Amino acid sequence: MSERSERIMSERTETAASQKSEAPGWLSTVAVVLLLGLALAALAVVGGRSLPERIGPPVEEIAVEQVRMSPGRIDLTVRNAGPDPVRVAQVFVNDAFVDVRGGEEPIGPRRSTVLTLDYPWQEGQPYLVSMLTSTGLVVEHEIAAAVETPTGGRDLFAVMALLGAYVGIIPVVLGMLLLPVLRRIGKGGIRFLLAVTVGLLLFLAVDAVFEGFELGERSGGAFGGISLLALGAILAFLALTFVYRWLTRRADASDGRGGTRLALMIAIGIGLHNLGEGLAIGSAYALGELALGAALVIGFALHNTTEGLAIVSPLLTAARPGVLRLLGLGLIAGAPAILGAVLGAGVNNAELSLLLLGLGIGAIAQVVVQIAPALRTADDRDTGTVAAMDSTAILGVAVGVAAIYATGLLVLP
């Protein structure tokens, strides 16, 4: 037998041996997983039967998720945020007993029901709704100013879609039109604009965090409350990290498209933020807390034009993008405001709002991580310093924060 034949036979023997050795490895892994699952199931059964039941009075927590008002009628969507069933026995409005439909059966944990109150409310007046449970617990909900809830349908959704385009797509695209002007600046100007971008994004993230905490206090916490904010932020950060690395692997690092990829990431991050912003706009309008008009449109337009500037800043060092690519980036960043406004007007769910706010926070945080290395000077990159920034970068961050804060003052609540 020749030496070549012996080598082929040896390789085949080694391959067969490795395949035989891998099979028991997979089987043992499956066996360990099954054993672990059986052990956890047995622990749950034995532990549930051997431990004593909880003593003490029932824990009752009711959260009012939505209030819809129509002439002579108030509909309350209430959710049981506690571990025990809750039954609403009586309801009072401004200390007056009212007839209630719904809620005859106990509300199970994490379940919700609609209570319909027959009450001749007057527009603009405040009302205090008090719900008395079967155990004597009183849960109160304040309606600051009664206003008829807009009815759903094509007209409402068309208005919300138009509003989303006014405050989302159009301002972002207008901000991106500054790209030809910005291309005339030097390297120092580019670093300054990237720093401005970081300032804009940081302000958006911090503002979303405060808004999330405020929303979490108003929600009942049936699905974790503020924890949904953290969950959304972590998921968005990890997902965008994966997307950025996938895009980087697909493209050669020397093809000059690093700025394009970064612009795409910024557009995605701002788009997720605008999704939450649109949701807040739609919810505020449905609750009668938002007056539509020229002042609102102009305020949001000036506010969100700075977002378009943030998107095109990384493109200053990249190849000239086509019109379709720029339009695509503008749609990615602005179009989610339309979806958010439509959802906000029709759904008005606190848990969904918290999750979407968290997605925007996580996305913006990931984008800031990608931009931060470009703010360092050449000396800092050589020495490996991560956090150091020169005065130009610090000034840019401050200008970005101040600019978006100032334009945010024009947005009516």
GULOTI-668274 format. One line per 8 residues: number of its first residue (from 1); their letters; for each residue y, z, x of N, C-alpha, C. Coordinates in steps of 0.2 Angstrom, whole numbers. Example, Ala and Ser with C-alpha at 12.3 -4.5 7.8 and 13.67 -1.06 7.14 Angstrom:
2
1	AS	-28/39/66/-22/39/62/-16/39/66 | -11/35/64/-5/36/68/0/39/64
END
This chain:
413
1	MSERSERI	-6/0/4/0/0/0/6/0/4 | 11/-4/3/17/-5/7/21/1/6 | 26/2/11/31/8/10/35/7/4 | 37/1/2/41/0/-4/38/3/-10 | 31/1/-11/27/3/-16/26/10/-17 | 25/13/-11/24/21/-11/31/24/-13 | 37/21/-11/43/24/-13/44/24/-21 | 42/18/-24/43/17/-31/38/22/-35
9	MSERTETA	32/23/-32/27/27/-35/30/34/-35 | 33/36/-29/35/43/-28/41/44/-33 | 46/39/-34/51/40/-39/49/41/-46 | 44/37/-48/41/37/-55/38/44/-56 | 34/47/-51/31/53/-51/36/59/-52 | 42/58/-48/47/63/-49/50/63/-55 | 52/57/-58/55/56/-65/50/59/-70 | 44/58/-70/39/61/-75/39/68/-75
17	ASQKSEAP	39/71/-68/39/78/-68/45/81/-70 | 51/78/-69/57/81/-71/58/81/-79 | 55/75/-82/55/75/-89/50/80/-92 | 45/82/-89/40/87/-91/44/94/-91 | 48/95/-85/51/101/-84/57/102/-89 | 60/97/-91/66/97/-96/63/99/-103 | 58/96/-105/55/98/-112/54/105/-113 | 51/109/-109/50/116/-110/57/120/-110
25	GWLSTVAV	62/117/-106/69/120/-106/72/119/-113 | 72/113/-116/75/113/-122/71/117/-127 | 65/117/-127/61/121/-132/63/128/-131 | 63/131/-125/65/138/-124/72/139/-127 | 77/135/-126/84/135/-129/84/136/-136 | 80/131/-140/80/131/-147/76/138/-149 | 71/140/-146/68/146/-148/72/152/-147 | 76/153/-142/81/158/-141/86/158/-147
33	VLLLGLAL	89/152/-148/94/152/-154/91/154/-160 | 85/152/-162/81/154/-168/80/161/-168 | 78/164/-162/77/171/-162/83/175/-163 | 88/173/-160/95/176/-161/97/176/-168 | 96/170/-172/98/170/-179/94/174/-183 | 87/175/-182/83/179/-186/85/186/-184 | 87/188/-178/89/195/-177/95/197/-180 | 100/192/-181/106/194/-184/105/194/-192
41	AALAVVGG	101/190/-194/99/190/-201/96/197/-203 | 91/199/-199/88/205/-200/92/211/-200 | 97/211/-195/102/216/-194/106/217/-200 | 108/211/-203/113/211/-209/109/214/-215 | 103/212/-216/99/215/-221/98/222/-221 | 95/224/-215/93/231/-214/100/236/-214 | 105/233/-211/111/237/-210/114/238/-217 | 114/232/-221/117/233/-228/114/238/-232
49	RSLPERIG	107/238/-231/103/243/-236/103/250/-233 | 104/251/-227/103/258/-224/110/261/-224 | 115/258/-224/122/261/-223/124/263/-230 | 128/269/-231/130/271/-238/136/267/-240 | 136/267/-247/142/263/-250/149/266/-248 | 154/263/-248/161/265/-247/162/270/-253 | 165/276/-251/168/281/-256/175/280/-256 | 178/283/-262/185/283/-263/187/279/-268
57	PPVEEIAV	193/278/-270/196/274/-275/195/267/-273 | 195/262/-278/195/255/-276/201/253/-273 | 201/248/-268/207/245/-265/209/239/-268 | 215/239/-271/217/234/-275/224/231/-272 | 223/225/-271/229/221/-268/230/214/-272 | 236/213/-275/237/207/-278/243/204/-275 | 243/198/-274/248/194/-271/250/188/-276 | 256/187/-278/259/182/-282/260/176/-277
65	EQVRMSPG	256/171/-278/256/165/-274/261/160/-277 | 262/159/-283/266/154/-286/269/156/-293 | 275/155/-294/279/156/-301/281/149/-303 | 279/147/-309/281/141/-312/284/143/-319 | 290/141/-320/294/143/-326/295/137/-331 | 294/138/-337/296/133/-342/299/137/-348 | 302/133/-352/306/137/-358/301/141/-362 | 303/148/-362/299/153/-365/293/155/-362
73	RIDLTVRN	292/153/-356/285/154/-353/286/155/-345 | 282/160/-343/282/161/-335/274/161/-333 | 272/156/-329/265/156/-326/265/159/-319 | 261/164/-318/260/167/-312/253/166/-309 | 253/163/-303/247/162/-300/246/168/-295 | 241/172/-297/240/178/-293/233/178/-289 | 233/181/-283/227/181/-279/225/188/-278 | 218/190/-278/216/196/-276/215/196/-268
81	AGPDPVRV	219/199/-265/219/200/-257/215/206/-255 | 212/210/-259/209/215/-257/201/214/-257 | 197/220/-256/190/219/-255/186/220/-262 | 190/223/-267/187/225/-273/190/221/-279 | 186/220/-284/188/216/-290/194/220/-293 | 199/216/-296/205/219/-299/206/215/-306 | 207/219/-311/209/217/-318/216/219/-319 | 220/214/-321/227/215/-324/227/217/-331
89	AQVFVNDA	228/224/-332/228/226/-339/234/224/-343 | 240/225/-340/246/224/-344/252/221/-339 | 256/218/-342/262/215/-338/268/217/-341 | 273/219/-337/280/220/-340/285/216/-336 | 290/213/-340/296/210/-337/302/214/-339 | 305/216/-333/311/220/-334/310/226/-339 | 304/229/-338/302/235/-341/300/234/-349 | 300/228/-351/298/226/-357/291/223/-357
97	FVDVRGGE	286/226/-362/279/223/-362/279/216/-365 | 275/212/-362/275/205/-364/268/203/-365 | 267/198/-370/260/195/-371/258/191/-365 | 251/192/-363/248/189/-357/242/185/-359 | 242/179/-357/235/175/-358/233/174/-351 | 226/175/-350/223/174/-344/222/181/-341 | 217/181/-336/216/188/-332/212/193/-336 | 209/190/-342/204/195/-345/199/198/-341
105	EPIGPRRS	196/193/-337/190/195/-333/193/198/-326 | 189/202/-323/192/205/-316/192/199/-311 | 197/199/-307/198/194/-301/194/196/-295 | 189/192/-293/185/194/-287/189/193/-281 | 187/196/-276/190/196/-269/191/189/-267 | 197/187/-265/199/181/-262/200/176/-268 | 199/178/-274/199/173/-280/206/173/-283 | 208/168/-287/215/168/-290/214/167/-297
113	TVLTLDYP	219/168/-301/219/166/-308/227/165/-310 | 228/162/-316/234/161/-318/236/166/-324 | 241/169/-324/243/173/-330/249/170/-333 | 249/169/-339/254/165/-343/257/171/-347 | 264/171/-346/268/176/-350/272/173/-355 | 272/175/-361/277/173/-366/283/177/-366 | 288/174/-363/295/178/-362/301/173/-362 | 305/175/-367/311/170/-367/316/171/-362
121	WQEGQPYL	315/169/-356/319/170/-350/326/166/-350 | 331/168/-347/337/164/-347/338/162/-340 | 341/156/-339/342/153/-333/347/156/-329 | 345/157/-322/350/161/-318/350/168/-318 | 346/171/-322/345/178/-322/340/181/-318 | 340/187/-315/335/190/-311/330/193/-315 | 324/193/-313/318/197/-317/313/200/-312 | 311/206/-315/306/210/-311/300/210/-315
129	VSMLTSTG	294/207/-312/288/207/-316/284/212/-313 | 281/217/-317/277/222/-315/270/221/-318 | 265/221/-314/258/221/-316/254/227/-316 | 251/230/-321/248/236/-321/240/234/-321 | 237/237/-316/230/235/-316/226/241/-320 | 219/240/-321/215/244/-325/215/251/-322 | 216/252/-315/216/258/-312/223/262/-312 | 228/259/-315/235/262/-315/239/260/-309
137	LVVEHEIA	237/255/-305/241/253/-299/246/248/-302 | 252/248/-300/258/244/-302/260/239/-296 | 259/233/-297/261/228/-292/267/224/-295 | 273/224/-291/279/221/-293/280/214/-290 | 284/210/-293/286/204/-290/293/202/-293 | 297/201/-289/304/199/-291/306/192/-291 | 309/190/-296/311/183/-297/319/183/-296 | 322/181/-291/329/182/-289/333/179/-294
145	AAVETPTG	332/173/-296/336/169/-301/331/164/-304 | 330/165/-311/326/161/-315/328/154/-315 | 324/149/-314/326/142/-315/320/138/-317 | 320/133/-321/315/129/-323/311/125/-318 | 305/126/-317/301/122/-312/301/115/-313 | 303/111/-308/302/103/-310/295/102/-311 | 294/97/-316/287/95/-318/285/90/-313 | 279/89/-312/276/85/-307/276/78/-310
153	GRDLFAVM	274/73/-307/274/66/-309/277/61/-304 | 277/55/-305/280/50/-301/287/51/-299 | 291/53/-304/298/54/-302/299/59/-297 | 296/65/-298/297/70/-293/294/68/-286 | 288/65/-286/286/64/-280/290/58/-276 | 293/54/-280/297/48/-277/303/51/-274 | 306/56/-278/312/60/-275/310/63/-268 | 304/67/-268/302/70/-262/301/65/-256
161	ALLGAYVG	298/59/-258/296/54/-253/303/52/-250 | 308/50/-254/314/48/-252/318/53/-248 | 317/59/-250/320/65/-246/317/65/-239 | 310/65/-239/307/65/-233/309/60/-228 | 310/54/-231/312/48/-227/319/49/-224 | 324/52/-228/330/54/-226/331/59/-220 | 327/64/-221/327/69/-216/322/69/-210 | 317/64/-211/312/63/-206/313/57/-202
169	IIPVVLGM	311/51/-205/310/45/-202/317/42/-199 | 322/42/-204/328/39/-202/332/42/-196 | 333/49/-197/336/52/-191/333/51/-184 | 326/52/-184/322/51/-178/323/44/-175 | 323/39/-179/324/32/-177/331/31/-174 | 336/34/-178/343/34/-175/343/37/-168 | 340/43/-167/341/46/-161/337/42/-155 | 332/38/-157/329/34/-152/333/28/-150
177	LLLPVLRR	338/26/-154/342/20/-153/346/21/-146 | 347/27/-144/350/29/-138/347/27/-132 | 341/25/-132/337/23/-126/340/18/-121 | 343/13/-124/346/8/-119/352/11/-115 | 356/16/-119/361/19/-115/359/24/-110 | 354/27/-112/351/33/-107/348/30/-101 | 346/23/-101/343/20/-96/347/19/-90 | 354/20/-91/359/19/-86/360/25/-81
185	IGKGGIRF	357/30/-83/358/36/-79/353/37/-73 | 354/41/-68/350/41/-62/345/46/-63 | 341/48/-58/336/53/-58/338/59/-60 | 344/61/-57/346/68/-60/348/68/-67 | 350/63/-70/352/63/-77/345/63/-81 | 340/60/-78/333/60/-82/330/67/-82 | 331/70/-76/328/77/-76/332/81/-81 | 339/80/-81/343/84/-86/341/83/-93
193	LLAVTVGL	340/76/-95/338/75/-102/331/78/-104 | 326/78/-99/320/81/-100/321/88/-101 | 325/91/-97/327/98/-98/330/100/-105 | 334/95/-107/337/95/-114/331/95/-119 | 326/91/-118/320/90/-122/317/96/-123 | 316/100/-117/312/106/-117/316/111/-121 | 322/111/-121/326/116/-125/326/115/-132 | 326/108/-134/325/107/-141/318/109/-144
201	LLFLAVDA	313/108/-140/306/109/-142/306/117/-142 | 308/120/-137/307/128/-137/311/131/-143 | 317/128/-145/320/131/-151/316/130/-157 | 313/124/-158/309/122/-164/303/127/-164 | 300/128/-159/294/132/-159/296/140/-161 | 301/142/-158/303/149/-159/306/150/-166 | 309/145/-169/311/145/-176/306/145/-180 | 300/141/-179/294/141/-183/291/147/-183
209	VFEGFELG	291/151/-177/287/157/-176/291/162/-181 | 297/163/-181/301/167/-185/300/166/-193 | 300/159/-194/299/157/-201/292/159/-203 | 287/158/-199/280/160/-200/279/168/-202 | 283/172/-198/282/179/-199/285/181/-205 | 291/178/-207/294/179/-214/290/177/-219 | 286/171/-219/282/169/-224/276/173/-224 | 273/175/-218/267/180/-218/269/186/-222
217	ERSGGAFG	275/189/-222/277/195/-225/277/194/-233 | 278/188/-235/279/187/-242/272/185/-245 | 267/183/-241/261/181/-243/256/187/-244 | 251/187/-248/247/192/-249/242/194/-243 | 241/189/-238/236/190/-233/229/189/-235 | 228/186/-241/221/185/-243/216/181/-238 | 219/177/-234/216/172/-229/218/174/-222 | 220/180/-221/222/182/-214/230/182/-213
225	GISLLALG	234/179/-218/241/180/-217/244/176/-211 | 247/181/-207/250/178/-201/245/176/-196 | 238/178/-197/233/175/-192/232/168/-193 | 234/165/-199/233/158/-200/238/154/-195 | 244/157/-194/249/154/-189/246/154/-182 | 243/159/-180/240/159/-173/234/154/-173 | 230/154/-178/224/149/-179/227/142/-178 | 232/140/-182/235/133/-182/237/132/-175
233	AILAFLAL	241/136/-172/244/135/-165/239/134/-160 | 233/138/-160/228/137/-155/224/131/-156 | 223/129/-162/219/123/-163/223/117/-161 | 230/117/-163/234/111/-161/235/110/-154 | 236/116/-150/236/116/-143/230/113/-140 | 224/115/-142/218/113/-139/217/106/-141 | 218/104/-147/217/97/-149/222/92/-145 | 228/94/-144/233/89/-141/231/89/-133
241	TFVYRWLT	229/95/-131/226/95/-124/221/90/-123 | 216/90/-127/210/85/-127/213/78/-128 | 217/77/-132/220/70/-133/224/67/-127 | 228/72/-124/232/69/-118/227/68/-112 | 222/72/-111/217/70/-106/213/64/-107 | 211/63/-114/208/57/-115/212/51/-114 | 218/51/-116/223/46/-115/224/44/-107 | 224/50/-103/225/49/-96/219/46/-93
249	RRADASDG	213/48/-95/207/45/-92/206/37/-94 | 209/35/-100/208/28/-102/213/24/-98 | 219/27/-96/224/23/-92/224/25/-85 | 225/20/-81/226/21/-73/232/25/-72 | 232/30/-68/238/34/-67/244/30/-63 | 242/25/-60/247/21/-57/250/15/-61 | 248/15/-68/250/9/-72/257/10/-75 | 260/16/-73/267/17/-76/268/19/-83
257	RGGTRLAL	262/21/-86/262/23/-93/262/30/-94 | 263/34/-89/263/41/-90/269/44/-95 | 275/40/-94/280/42/-98/279/40/-106 | 275/35/-107/273/32/-113/269/37/-117 | 264/40/-113/259/45/-115/263/51/-117 | 267/53/-113/271/59/-114/276/59/-120 | 278/53/-121/283/51/-127/278/52/-133 | 272/49/-133/267/50/-139/266/57/-140
265	MIAIGIGL	265/61/-135/263/68/-136/269/71/-140 | 275/70/-137/281/73/-140/282/71/-148 | 280/64/-149/281/62/-156/276/65/-160 | 270/67/-158/265/70/-162/267/77/-163 | 269/81/-158/271/87/-159/277/88/-164 | 282/84/-163/288/84/-168/285/82/-175 | 280/77/-175/278/76/-182/275/81/-185 | 271/85/-182/268/91/-185/273/96/-187
273	HNLGEGLA	278/97/-183/284/101/-185/287/99/-191 | 288/92/-191/292/90/-197/287/90/-203 | 281/90/-202/276/91/-208/277/98/-211 | 278/103/-207/279/110/-210/286/110/-212 | 291/107/-209/298/107/-212/298/103/-219 | 295/98/-219/295/94/-226/292/99/-231 | 286/102/-229/283/107/-234/288/112/-237 | 292/115/-232/297/120/-234/302/117/-238
281	IGSAYALG	304/111/-237/309/107/-241/307/106/-248 | 301/104/-249/298/103/-256/297/109/-259 | 295/114/-256/293/121/-259/300/124/-262 | 305/123/-258/312/126/-259/315/122/-265 | 314/116/-266/316/112/-271/312/114/-278 | 306/115/-277/302/116/-283/304/123/-286 | 306/128/-281/308/134/-284/315/135/-286 | 319/129/-285/326/129/-287/330/132/-282
289	ELALGAAL	328/133/-276/332/136/-270/335/130/-266 | 335/124/-268/337/119/-264/341/114/-268 | 348/113/-266/352/108/-270/352/102/-266 | 350/96/-269/350/90/-266/357/87/-266 | 359/83/-261/365/80/-261/367/77/-254 | 373/75/-253/375/72/-247/375/77/-241 | 377/83/-243/378/88/-237/371/89/-234 | 366/90/-238/359/91/-236/357/85/-232
297	VIGFALHN	358/79/-234/355/74/-230/359/73/-224 | 365/74/-224/369/73/-217/367/79/-212 | 366/85/-215/364/90/-211/358/89/-207 | 353/87/-211/346/86/-208/346/80/-204 | 350/75/-206/351/69/-201/353/70/-194 | 359/74/-194/361/76/-187/356/81/-184 | 353/85/-187/349/90/-184/343/86/-181 | 340/81/-185/334/78/-183/335/72/-178
305	TTEGLAIV	341/70/-178/343/65/-173/341/67/-166 | 342/73/-165/341/76/-158/333/75/-156 | 329/75/-162/322/75/-160/320/68/-158 | 324/63/-160/323/56/-158/325/55/-150 | 330/59/-148/332/59/-141/326/62/-137 | 323/67/-140/318/70/-136/312/66/-135 | 311/61/-140/305/57/-139/306/51/-134 | 312/49/-133/314/43/-129/315/46/-122
313	SPLLTAAR	316/52/-121/318/54/-114/313/53/-109 | 306/54/-110/301/52/-105/300/44/-104 | 303/40/-108/303/33/-108/308/30/-103 | 312/34/-100/318/32/-96/315/29/-89 | 309/32/-87/306/30/-81/300/25/-82 | 298/24/-88/292/19/-90/295/12/-91 | 290/8/-91/291/1/-93/295/0/-100 | 299/-5/-101/303/-5/-107/298/-6/-113
321	PGVLRLLG	298/-2/-117/293/-2/-123/296/-7/-128 | 291/-10/-132/293/-15/-137/296/-11/-143 | 299/-15/-147/302/-13/-154/296/-10/-158 | 290/-13/-158/285/-10/-163/283/-4/-160 | 282/-3/-154/280/4/-151/285/9/-152 | 291/8/-151/296/13/-153/296/14/-160 | 295/9/-165/295/11/-172/289/15/-174 | 283/14/-170/277/18/-171/278/25/-169
329	LGLIAGAP	282/26/-164/283/33/-162/288/36/-167 | 293/33/-169/297/35/-174/293/37/-181 | 289/33/-183/285/35/-189/280/41/-188 | 277/41/-182/273/47/-180/277/53/-181 | 283/53/-178/287/59/-178/290/61/-185 | 292/56/-189/296/57/-195/292/56/-201 | 287/52/-202/284/51/-208/280/57/-211 | 278/62/-206/275/68/-209/279/72/-213
337	AILGAVLG	286/71/-213/291/75/-217/290/73/-224 | 288/66/-225/287/64/-232/281/67/-235 | 275/67/-231/269/71/-234/270/78/-235 | 274/81/-231/276/88/-232/280/90/-238 | 285/86/-239/289/87/-245/285/86/-251 | 281/81/-252/277/79/-258/272/85/-259 | 269/88/-253/264/93/-254/268/100/-256 | 274/101/-253/277/107/-255/280/107/-262
345	AGVNNAEL	282/101/-265/284/101/-272/278/102/-277 | 272/100/-275/266/100/-279/261/106/-278 | 261/109/-272/256/114/-270/259/120/-270 | 264/121/-265/268/128/-264/263/133/-263 | 259/132/-257/254/137/-255/256/141/-249 | 257/147/-249/259/151/-243/254/150/-237 | 248/150/-238/243/150/-233/243/143/-230 | 244/137/-234/244/131/-231/251/130/-227
353	SLLLLGLG	256/133/-229/262/133/-225/262/136/-218 | 258/142/-218/257/146/-212/253/141/-207 | 248/138/-210/243/134/-205/247/128/-202 | 251/125/-207/255/119/-204/260/121/-199 | 263/127/-200/268/129/-196/265/131/-189 | 259/134/-189/255/135/-183/254/129/-179 | 252/124/-183/250/117/-180/256/114/-176 | 262/115/-179/268/113/-176/270/117/-170
361	IGAIAQVV	269/123/-170/270/128/-164/265/126/-158 | 259/125/-160/254/124/-154/255/117/-151 | 257/112/-155/258/105/-153/265/105/-148 | 270/109/-150/276/109/-146/275/113/-140 | 271/118/-140/269/122/-134/265/117/-129 | 261/113/-131/257/109/-127/262/104/-124 | 266/101/-128/271/96/-125/275/99/-120 | 278/105/-121/282/109/-116/278/110/-109
369	VQIAPALR	272/111/-110/268/112/-104/267/106/-100 | 267/100/-104/267/93/-100/273/91/-97 | 279/93/-100/285/91/-97/287/96/-92 | 286/102/-92/288/107/-87/288/105/-80 | 282/102/-77/282/100/-70/287/95/-68 | 290/91/-73/295/86/-71/302/90/-70 | 302/96/-72/309/99/-71/309/103/-64 | 304/103/-60/304/106/-54/307/101/-49
377	TADDRDTG	310/104/-44/313/100/-38/307/98/-34 | 309/93/-29/304/91/-24/301/97/-20 | 306/101/-18/304/107/-14/299/111/-18 | 300/112/-24/296/117/-28/289/114/-29 | 289/107/-29/282/104/-30/278/104/-24 | 282/104/-18/278/104/-12/276/111/-10 | 279/116/-12/277/123/-11/273/126/-17 | 272/122/-22/268/125/-27/271/129/-32
385	TVAAMDST	277/130/-32/281/134/-36/281/131/-43 | 279/135/-48/278/133/-55/284/134/-59 | 287/140/-59/292/142/-64/299/140/-62 | 300/138/-55/306/138/-53/310/131/-55 | 316/132/-57/320/126/-59/327/127/-56 | 330/121/-55/337/121/-52/342/122/-57 | 348/122/-55/353/123/-60/354/118/-65 | 352/112/-63/353/106/-68/348/107/-74
393	AILGVAVG	341/109/-72/336/110/-77/338/115/-82 | 340/121/-79/342/127/-83/348/125/-88 | 353/121/-85/358/119/-89/356/115/-95 | 351/110/-93/349/106/-98/345/109/-104 | 341/114/-102/337/118/-107/342/122/-112 | 348/125/-108/353/128/-112/356/123/-117 | 358/117/-115/361/112/-119/357/110/-125 | 350/109/-123/346/108/-129/345/113/-134
401	VAAIYATG	345/119/-132/344/125/-137/351/125/-141 | 357/124/-138/363/125/-141/364/119/-146 | 362/113/-144/363/107/-148/359/108/-155 | 353/109/-154/349/110/-160/351/116/-165 | 353/121/-161/356/127/-165/362/125/-169 | 366/121/-166/373/119/-169/372/114/-175 | 367/109/-174/366/105/-179/362/108/-185 | 358/113/-183/354/117/-188/359/121/-193
409	LLVLP	365/122/-191/370/126/-195/372/121/-201 | 371/115/-200/373/110/-205/368/109/-211 | 362/112/-209/357/112/-214/358/117/-219 | 359/115/-226/359/121/-231/353/124/-232 | 353/130/-234/346/133/-236/344/131/-242
END
